Amino acid sequence: MGTPTRPAGLTDAFLEALVARVPGSSGATWKLTEVYTGELLVELPQSTPEDIEQAFAEARKAQALWAQWPVKKRLEVFDRAHTLLLDNALTTTDLIQAESGKNRRMAVEETCDPPMIISHYLKRAAKLLAPKKRGGPIPFLSSSTEVHVPKGVIGIIAPWNFPFATGLSDAIPALMAGNAVVVKPDNKTALSPLYGISLLEEAGLPKGLFQVVCGEGPDVGPTLIDNADYVMFTGSTATGRVIGERAGRNLIGCCLELGGKNPMIVLDDVDVDEWVESATFGVFGNTGQICMHIERIYLPDGRYDELKDAFVRRAANLEIGAAYDFGPEIGSLVSPDHRDRVAAHVDDAVAKGATVLTGGKARSDIGPAFFEPTVLEGVTKDMLAGRTETFGPVVGLYRYRTVDEAIALANDTDYGLNASVWSGDIARAEAVAARIDSGNVNINDALATAYASKGTPSGGVKSSGVGARHGDQGLLKYTDVKNVAVLKKQVLGARPGQDYDAYVKQMLQSLKLMRRLRVR
């Protein structure tokens, strides 16, 4: 396969216009390159702490006006944005491929996430944000109203594996709720979120409401967290701990979607042909760079060889390549540094006794960060690939004798983000799913069904995170609750001259009566 040609629309002028909105008063830049070739795409400005503070100041000014807009008017912006995002999806796809190296199918699917989020919350946001009147302590004479108000300015730290989806989709419910947003994309993948923000502004989002700052995490993160009213982070567990600790010191909330060592349990009644295609995508989709992708597959002893052979055969035949078309099934890793990390996990496993069933090598003949789809056997917990997240196109196959053993093995990890169960009997699979320690469990699918179900919260347990995106919680987390209580008549407490013993007796009798009448 020859060297891919950069899409014609990604001109130097277009890319420079995108990064022009990133503040960088020091003049320092970061070389943002095309992953397939290593070619320089654009010099990305790096934001100083002073730049970040200024971005927050501008965002707060814009947010004060935005929060006064009626919810209906705010949602109209996103109704228009939905159309613009879909109409320009192929330009976004080109940007995603250039900056991340993923194959075109995965890049196109990533562009669908923000419109899906918009569509869901256009149906739910008005109801969620509407004041809700409830009873007060004294029936008929008091009331309490739940009012959701925006937190202010939300800081979002987005990862490089899905820069457009996380950069925009986590921000959209925050903006709908009346907040401003300051997002820090990864330096490697800042272009697609910058383009998405320009489309939101074209749809009518006020200028200044959605700010972008860029820089390495240790340089930018502390100032961003210290100026934010809430933080949304997607990334590694190690970094999540640092962010959570700093947010806690600042007494602000945070939502952290972190790492996973996600298991798949295949039961002995599975249809091999249906399973192998989904399992292949679950392991190798986005070249394994998905927080919810499968890194451990547990196969029943009685069908181990059959299922192993089918999976290895499919993995070995995956087309890997660098192209801005739908030919390659597997694209590049995001960088040579990450390629080296993945290779180190494989090399460590082999050195400690694991067997490579297919793959296992970097493919510099295709591009600087390519690595073959790799299937390992004999992986143990003393190996890097057995206990920590590899986050690449690498999976270990394991044999189990009983379902109880498979569940115990699946749960034998500090992580709990995603899991998958396969069976020809849904009820049987659901019984297994109920026993897996994970924030998401997909039955007869690897990962997409859970994540694409925008009406249900999605998050991790154990070391895989705190809080969730999607569902009602995915919007309400960006609000504070104000309790507006009304007392129509002064009836709380003893009346002047009333004997307090008599008042207490009356109060206790009233509480019993209210319980019998189910008033409270």
C-alpha positions as CSV (number, residue, x, y, z in Angstrom):
1,M,0.0,0.0,0.0
2,G,1.4,3.4,-1.0
3,T,1.7,6.6,1.0
4,P,-1.8,8.0,1.6
5,T,-2.7,11.3,0.2
6,R,-4.0,13.9,2.7
7,P,-7.6,14.8,1.8
8,A,-7.9,17.9,-0.4
9,G,-10.0,19.7,2.1
10,L,-7.4,19.6,4.8
11,T,-5.5,22.6,3.4
12,D,-2.9,24.5,5.4
13,A,-5.2,27.5,5.5
14,F,-8.1,25.4,6.9
15,L,-6.0,23.9,9.6
16,E,-4.4,27.1,10.6
17,A,-7.8,28.7,10.9
18,L,-8.9,26.0,13.3
19,V,-5.9,26.4,15.7
20,A,-6.1,30.2,15.6
21,R,-8.8,30.1,18.3
22,V,-6.3,28.4,20.8
23,P,-4.7,31.0,23.1
24,G,-0.9,30.8,23.2
25,S,0.6,34.0,24.4
26,S,4.1,32.6,24.9
27,G,4.5,31.7,21.2
28,A,5.3,28.0,22.1
29,T,3.8,25.5,19.7
30,W,3.4,21.7,19.4
31,K,4.0,19.9,16.1
32,L,0.7,18.2,15.3
33,T,1.4,15.5,12.7
34,E,-0.5,13.2,10.4
35,V,-0.2,9.8,12.1
36,Y,0.0,7.8,8.9
37,T,3.1,9.5,7.6
38,G,4.5,11.6,10.4
39,E,4.1,14.7,8.2
40,L,3.6,18.0,10.0
41,L,0.0,19.2,9.7
42,V,0.1,22.4,11.8
43,E,1.8,24.1,14.7
44,L,-0.6,24.0,17.6
45,P,-0.3,26.9,20.1
46,Q,0.4,26.0,23.7
47,S,-1.6,27.8,26.4
48,T,0.1,29.3,29.4
49,P,-1.6,29.4,32.9
50,E,-2.4,33.1,32.2
51,D,-4.1,32.1,28.9
52,I,-6.2,29.5,30.7
53,E,-7.3,32.0,33.3
54,Q,-8.3,34.4,30.6
55,A,-10.2,31.7,28.8
56,F,-12.2,31.0,32.0
57,A,-12.8,34.7,32.5
58,E,-14.2,35.0,28.9
59,A,-16.3,31.9,29.4
60,R,-17.8,33.2,32.6
61,K,-18.8,36.4,31.0
62,A,-20.5,34.5,28.1
63,Q,-22.1,32.1,30.5
64,A,-23.8,34.8,32.6
65,L,-25.8,35.7,29.5
66,W,-26.3,32.2,28.2
67,A,-27.8,31.0,31.5
68,Q,-30.5,33.7,31.1
69,W,-31.6,32.2,27.8
70,P,-34.8,30.1,28.1
71,V,-34.0,26.4,27.8
72,K,-36.1,26.2,24.7
73,K,-33.9,28.9,23.0
74,R,-30.7,27.1,24.1
75,L,-32.0,23.8,22.6
76,E,-32.8,25.4,19.3
77,V,-29.1,26.0,18.9
78,F,-28.4,22.3,19.2
79,D,-31.3,21.4,16.9
80,R,-29.5,23.4,14.2
81,A,-26.1,21.9,15.2
82,H,-27.4,18.4,14.7
83,T,-27.9,19.1,11.0
84,L,-24.6,20.9,10.6
85,L,-22.7,18.1,12.3
86,L,-24.2,15.5,10.0
87,D,-23.8,17.6,6.9
88,N,-20.1,18.1,7.6
89,A,-19.4,14.6,8.9
90,L,-17.0,13.6,6.1
91,T,-14.8,16.6,6.8
92,T,-14.7,15.7,10.4
93,T,-13.9,12.1,9.4
94,D,-10.9,13.3,7.5
95,L,-9.6,15.3,10.5
96,I,-10.1,12.4,12.8
97,Q,-8.2,10.1,10.6
98,A,-5.3,12.5,10.0
99,E,-4.8,13.3,13.7
100,S,-5.5,9.9,15.2
101,G,-4.7,7.4,12.5
102,K,-7.8,5.3,13.0
103,N,-9.4,3.5,10.0
104,R,-12.2,5.3,8.2
105,R,-15.1,3.2,9.5
106,M,-14.2,4.0,13.1
107,A,-13.7,7.7,12.2
108,V,-17.1,7.9,10.6
109,E,-18.8,6.2,13.5
110,E,-17.1,8.7,15.9
111,T,-18.7,11.6,14.1
112,C,-22.1,10.1,14.9
113,D,-21.7,10.4,18.7
114,P,-22.4,14.1,19.2
115,P,-25.5,14.1,17.0
116,M,-26.8,11.0,18.9
117,I,-26.2,12.9,22.2
118,I,-27.9,16.0,20.9
119,S,-30.9,13.9,19.7
120,H,-31.3,12.3,23.1
121,Y,-31.1,15.4,25.2
122,L,-33.3,17.5,22.9
123,K,-36.0,15.1,24.0
124,R,-35.0,15.1,27.7
125,A,-33.3,18.4,28.7
126,A,-36.4,20.6,29.0
127,K,-38.1,18.1,31.3
128,L,-35.0,17.5,33.4
129,L,-34.2,21.2,33.9
130,A,-37.8,22.2,34.6
131,P,-38.5,23.1,38.2
132,K,-40.3,20.3,40.1
133,K,-42.7,21.3,42.9
134,R,-42.9,18.9,45.8
135,G,-44.7,18.8,49.1
136,G,-43.3,20.5,52.2
137,P,-43.3,19.3,55.8
138,I,-46.9,20.6,56.4
139,P,-49.5,19.4,53.9
140,F,-51.2,22.2,52.0
141,L,-49.4,24.9,54.0
142,S,-45.9,24.4,52.6
143,S,-44.1,23.3,49.5
144,S,-40.6,22.7,48.2
145,T,-39.4,23.2,44.6
146,E,-36.4,21.5,43.1
147,V,-34.6,24.0,40.8
148,H,-31.6,23.0,38.7
149,V,-29.1,25.8,38.1
150,P,-25.9,25.6,36.0
151,K,-22.7,25.1,37.9
152,G,-20.9,27.8,35.9
153,V,-17.9,26.8,33.8
154,I,-17.2,23.2,33.2
155,G,-13.6,22.0,32.6
156,I,-13.4,19.0,30.2
157,I,-10.2,17.1,29.6
158,A,-10.7,15.0,26.5
159,P,-8.5,12.0,25.4
160,W,-6.9,11.3,22.1
161,N,-8.6,8.0,21.3
162,F,-12.0,9.6,20.6
163,P,-11.2,13.4,20.4
164,F,-14.3,14.5,18.6
165,A,-16.8,12.4,20.4
166,T,-15.6,13.1,23.9
167,G,-14.6,16.7,23.2
168,L,-18.1,17.6,22.1
169,S,-20.4,14.9,23.5
170,D,-19.4,15.6,27.1
171,A,-19.8,19.3,26.5
172,I,-23.2,19.3,24.9
173,P,-25.3,18.4,28.0
174,A,-23.2,20.9,30.0
175,L,-24.0,23.7,27.5
176,M,-27.7,22.7,27.3
177,A,-27.9,23.0,31.1
178,G,-26.7,26.6,30.9
179,N,-23.0,26.3,31.5
180,A,-19.9,27.4,29.6
181,V,-17.1,25.0,28.8
182,V,-13.4,25.1,28.6
183,V,-12.0,22.0,27.0
184,K,-8.4,20.7,26.8
185,P,-8.1,18.2,24.0
186,D,-4.9,16.1,23.7
187,N,-2.3,17.9,21.7
188,K,-2.2,15.1,19.2
189,T,-5.9,15.3,18.4
190,A,-7.0,18.9,18.8
191,L,-8.3,19.5,15.2
192,S,-11.5,17.6,15.2
193,P,-12.9,19.1,18.4
194,L,-11.9,22.6,17.2
195,Y,-13.8,22.0,14.0
196,G,-16.8,20.7,15.9
197,I,-16.9,23.9,18.1
198,S,-16.8,26.0,14.9
199,L,-19.9,24.2,13.7
200,L,-21.7,24.7,17.1
201,E,-21.0,28.4,16.8
202,E,-22.3,28.4,13.2
203,A,-25.5,26.9,14.7
204,G,-25.8,29.9,17.0
205,L,-23.8,29.1,20.1
206,P,-22.5,32.4,21.5
207,K,-18.9,33.2,20.8
208,G,-16.7,32.8,23.9
209,L,-19.0,30.2,25.6
210,F,-17.0,27.2,24.4
211,Q,-13.2,27.8,25.0
212,V,-10.3,25.6,24.0
213,V,-6.9,25.5,25.7
214,C,-4.0,23.3,24.7
215,G,-0.9,21.9,26.3
216,E,0.6,18.9,28.0
217,G,-1.5,17.6,30.9
218,P,0.9,18.6,33.7
219,D,1.3,22.1,32.3
220,V,-2.4,22.8,31.7
221,G,-4.4,20.5,34.1
222,P,-3.8,22.2,37.4
223,T,-4.8,25.7,36.2
224,L,-7.8,24.3,34.4
225,I,-9.0,22.4,37.5
226,D,-8.4,25.3,39.8
227,N,-10.6,27.6,37.7
228,A,-13.4,25.1,36.9
229,D,-16.7,24.6,38.8
230,Y,-16.8,20.9,37.7
231,V,-14.4,18.6,35.8
232,M,-15.1,15.9,33.3
233,F,-12.1,13.7,32.5
234,T,-11.7,10.6,30.3
235,G,-8.3,8.9,30.5
236,S,-6.0,6.7,32.5
237,T,-6.7,5.7,36.1
238,A,-3.4,7.1,37.3
239,T,-4.2,10.6,35.9
240,G,-7.8,10.3,37.1
241,R,-6.6,9.9,40.7
242,V,-4.6,13.1,40.4
243,I,-7.5,15.0,39.0
244,G,-9.9,13.6,41.6
245,E,-7.6,14.6,44.4
246,R,-7.2,18.2,43.2
247,A,-10.9,18.6,42.5
248,G,-11.6,17.3,46.0
249,R,-9.2,19.9,47.5
250,N,-11.1,22.6,45.6
251,L,-14.5,21.2,46.8
252,I,-15.8,20.8,43.2
253,G,-17.4,17.7,41.7
254,C,-15.8,15.6,39.0
255,C,-16.7,12.7,36.7
256,L,-13.9,10.3,35.8
257,E,-14.2,7.7,33.1
258,L,-10.9,5.7,33.5
259,G,-9.2,2.6,32.3
260,G,-10.4,-1.0,31.9
261,K,-9.1,-4.5,31.5
262,N,-12.4,-5.6,30.0
263,P,-13.4,-9.3,30.0
264,M,-15.6,-11.3,27.6
265,I,-17.1,-14.6,28.8
266,V,-18.2,-16.9,26.0
267,L,-20.7,-19.6,27.1
268,D,-20.7,-23.1,25.6
269,D,-23.9,-22.6,23.5
270,V,-22.6,-19.6,21.5
271,D,-23.0,-19.4,17.7
272,V,-19.4,-19.2,16.6
273,D,-20.0,-17.3,13.4
274,E,-22.0,-14.6,15.1
275,W,-19.6,-14.3,18.0
276,V,-16.3,-14.1,16.0
277,E,-17.2,-11.0,14.1
278,S,-18.4,-9.0,17.1
279,A,-15.5,-10.2,19.2
280,T,-13.0,-9.2,16.5
281,F,-14.4,-5.7,16.5
282,G,-14.6,-5.6,20.3
283,V,-10.9,-6.4,20.5
284,F,-9.4,-4.6,17.5
285,G,-11.8,-1.8,16.8
286,N,-10.0,1.6,16.8
287,T,-6.8,-0.6,16.9
288,G,-7.7,-1.5,20.4
289,Q,-7.7,2.1,21.6
290,I,-11.2,2.1,23.2
291,C,-11.6,2.3,26.9
292,M,-14.4,-0.3,26.7
293,H,-12.5,-2.7,24.3
294,I,-12.0,-6.3,25.2
295,E,-8.5,-7.4,26.5
296,R,-9.4,-10.8,28.0
297,I,-11.6,-13.5,26.4
298,Y,-12.7,-16.6,28.4
299,L,-13.6,-19.6,26.3
300,P,-15.3,-22.8,27.6
301,D,-13.0,-25.8,27.8
302,G,-15.2,-28.0,25.6
303,R,-15.1,-25.6,22.7
304,Y,-11.8,-23.9,23.4
305,D,-9.9,-25.1,20.3
306,E,-12.9,-24.4,17.9
307,L,-13.5,-20.9,19.1
308,K,-9.8,-20.1,19.4
309,D,-9.1,-21.2,15.9
310,A,-12.0,-19.2,14.4
311,F,-11.0,-16.1,16.3
312,V,-7.3,-16.3,15.4
313,R,-8.1,-17.0,11.8
314,R,-10.3,-13.9,11.6
315,A,-7.7,-11.7,13.4
316,A,-4.9,-12.9,11.1
317,N,-6.9,-11.9,8.0
318,L,-7.8,-8.4,9.1
319,E,-6.6,-5.9,6.5
320,I,-4.3,-3.3,8.2
321,G,-3.4,-0.2,6.3
322,A,-3.1,3.6,6.0
323,A,-5.8,5.0,3.8
324,Y,-8.6,7.6,3.7
325,D,-11.0,5.1,2.4
326,F,-12.9,2.1,3.7
327,G,-10.4,-0.5,2.7
328,P,-8.4,-1.1,5.9
329,E,-10.2,-2.8,8.8
330,I,-7.4,-1.8,11.1
331,G,-5.7,1.6,11.3
332,S,-2.7,3.0,13.1
333,L,-2.0,3.4,16.8
334,V,-2.0,7.1,17.7
335,S,1.8,7.6,17.9
336,P,5.2,5.8,17.8
337,D,5.4,6.2,21.6
338,H,2.2,4.3,22.1
339,R,3.3,1.7,19.6
340,D,6.3,1.1,21.7
341,R,4.2,0.8,24.9
342,V,2.0,-1.9,23.2
343,A,5.1,-3.7,21.9
344,A,6.5,-3.7,25.4
345,H,3.4,-5.5,26.8
346,V,3.7,-8.2,24.1
347,D,7.5,-8.6,24.5
348,D,7.1,-8.9,28.3
349,A,4.4,-11.5,27.9
350,V,6.5,-13.6,25.5
351,A,9.5,-13.3,27.7
352,K,7.5,-14.7,30.6
353,G,6.1,-17.6,28.7
354,A,3.1,-16.5,26.7
355,T,2.6,-17.6,23.1
356,V,1.8,-15.4,20.2
357,L,-1.0,-17.0,18.1
358,T,-1.0,-14.3,15.5
359,G,0.6,-10.8,15.1
360,G,2.9,-9.5,17.7
361,K,5.0,-7.1,15.6
362,A,5.2,-3.4,14.7
363,R,4.6,-2.7,11.0
364,S,6.9,0.2,10.1
365,D,6.5,-0.8,6.5
366,I,3.0,0.6,6.6
367,G,3.5,3.7,8.8
368,P,5.4,4.9,11.9
369,A,2.8,3.7,14.5
370,F,1.3,0.6,13.1
371,F,1.1,-2.7,15.1
372,E,-0.4,-6.0,14.0
373,P,-3.6,-7.4,15.5
374,T,-2.2,-9.7,18.2
375,V,-3.7,-12.7,20.0
376,L,-1.8,-14.2,23.0
377,E,-2.2,-17.5,24.9
378,G,-0.8,-18.3,28.3
379,V,-1.0,-14.8,29.7
380,T,-0.6,-14.6,33.5
381,K,-1.0,-11.9,36.0
382,D,2.7,-11.5,36.4
383,M,2.8,-10.1,32.9
384,L,2.0,-6.5,32.0
385,A,-0.6,-7.7,29.5
386,G,-2.2,-9.8,32.2
387,R,-2.8,-7.1,34.8
388,T,-2.7,-3.6,33.3
389,E,-4.5,-2.0,30.4
390,T,-2.6,-2.5,27.2
391,F,-4.9,-0.2,25.1
392,G,-3.9,-1.6,21.8
393,P,-4.7,-4.4,19.4
394,V,-3.8,-7.2,21.8
395,V,-6.0,-9.8,23.6
396,G,-5.3,-12.8,25.7
397,L,-7.3,-16.0,25.4
398,Y,-8.1,-18.1,28.5
399,R,-9.7,-21.5,29.1
400,Y,-12.3,-22.1,31.8
401,R,-14.1,-25.2,33.1
402,T,-17.1,-23.9,34.9
403,V,-19.1,-20.7,34.6
404,D,-18.3,-19.8,38.2
405,E,-14.7,-20.0,37.4
406,A,-15.1,-17.7,34.4
407,I,-16.9,-15.1,36.5
408,A,-14.3,-15.2,39.2
409,L,-11.5,-14.8,36.6
410,A,-13.4,-11.9,34.9
411,N,-13.8,-10.1,38.3
412,D,-10.1,-10.7,39.2
413,T,-9.0,-7.2,38.4
414,D,-8.9,-3.7,39.9
415,Y,-10.9,-2.4,36.9
416,G,-14.7,-2.5,36.2
417,L,-15.6,-0.5,33.1
418,N,-17.0,-2.9,30.5
419,A,-17.7,-6.6,30.1
420,S,-19.3,-8.9,27.5
421,V,-21.2,-12.1,27.8
422,W,-22.1,-14.4,24.8
423,S,-24.7,-17.1,24.8
424,G,-27.6,-18.5,22.7
425,D,-29.8,-18.1,25.8
426,I,-30.3,-14.5,26.8
427,A,-31.6,-15.4,30.2
428,R,-28.5,-17.5,30.9
429,A,-26.3,-14.6,29.8
430,E,-28.2,-12.1,31.9
431,A,-27.6,-14.3,35.0
432,V,-23.9,-14.2,34.3
433,A,-24.0,-10.5,33.6
434,A,-25.6,-9.9,37.0
435,R,-22.5,-11.4,38.7
436,I,-19.9,-9.4,36.8
437,D,-18.4,-6.3,38.6
438,S,-18.6,-3.8,35.8
439,G,-20.4,-0.5,35.0
440,N,-21.3,-1.8,31.6
441,V,-22.1,-5.3,30.5
442,N,-23.0,-6.2,26.9
443,I,-24.8,-9.3,26.1
444,N,-24.1,-10.8,22.6
445,D,-22.1,-7.7,21.8
446,A,-18.7,-6.4,22.8
447,L,-19.1,-2.8,23.7
448,A,-21.2,-0.6,21.3
449,T,-24.7,-1.5,22.5
450,A,-24.0,-0.2,26.0
451,Y,-22.2,2.9,25.0
452,A,-24.7,3.9,22.3
453,S,-27.6,3.6,24.7
454,K,-27.7,7.3,25.5
455,G,-30.7,7.0,27.8
456,T,-28.8,4.9,30.3
457,P,-25.9,6.1,32.4
458,S,-22.5,4.7,31.4
459,G,-19.6,4.7,33.8
460,G,-17.1,2.5,35.6
461,V,-16.8,0.9,39.1
462,K,-13.7,0.1,41.2
463,S,-10.6,1.7,39.6
464,S,-12.5,2.4,36.3
465,G,-14.1,5.7,37.4
466,V,-16.5,7.8,39.4
467,G,-19.8,9.1,38.0
468,A,-21.2,8.5,34.6
469,R,-22.0,10.1,31.2
470,H,-25.3,9.6,29.4
471,G,-28.8,9.2,30.8
472,D,-30.4,11.8,33.0
473,Q,-27.3,11.8,35.2
474,G,-25.2,12.8,32.3
475,L,-26.9,16.2,32.2
476,L,-27.9,16.8,35.8
477,K,-24.4,16.3,37.0
478,Y,-23.6,19.7,35.4
479,T,-26.2,21.4,37.6
480,D,-26.6,22.4,41.2
481,V,-29.9,21.9,43.0
482,K,-31.6,24.8,44.7
483,N,-34.3,24.0,47.1
484,V,-36.9,26.8,47.2
485,A,-39.2,26.2,50.2
486,V,-42.4,28.1,50.9
487,L,-44.3,28.3,54.2
488,K,-47.8,29.8,53.7
489,K,-48.7,30.1,57.4
490,Q,-46.6,30.2,60.5
491,V,-47.4,26.8,61.9
492,L,-44.0,25.3,62.7
493,G,-43.3,25.2,66.4
494,A,-45.5,25.9,69.4
495,R,-47.9,28.9,69.2
496,P,-47.4,31.7,71.7
497,G,-48.8,30.6,75.0
498,Q,-49.2,26.9,73.9
499,D,-48.0,24.3,76.4
500,Y,-45.0,22.6,74.8
501,D,-46.0,19.1,76.1
502,A,-49.3,19.5,74.4
503,Y,-47.5,20.7,71.2
504,V,-45.2,17.7,71.2
505,K,-48.2,15.3,71.6
506,Q,-50.1,17.1,68.8
507,M,-47.0,16.9,66.5
508,L,-46.4,13.2,67.1
509,Q,-50.1,12.4,66.5
510,S,-50.0,14.5,63.3
511,L,-47.0,12.5,62.0
512,K,-48.8,9.2,62.6
513,L,-51.9,10.5,60.8
514,M,-49.9,11.7,57.9
515,R,-48.2,8.3,57.6
516,R,-51.6,6.5,57.7
517,L,-53.0,8.9,55.0
518,R,-49.8,8.5,53.0
519,V,-49.5,12.3,52.9
520,R,-45.7,12.1,53.6
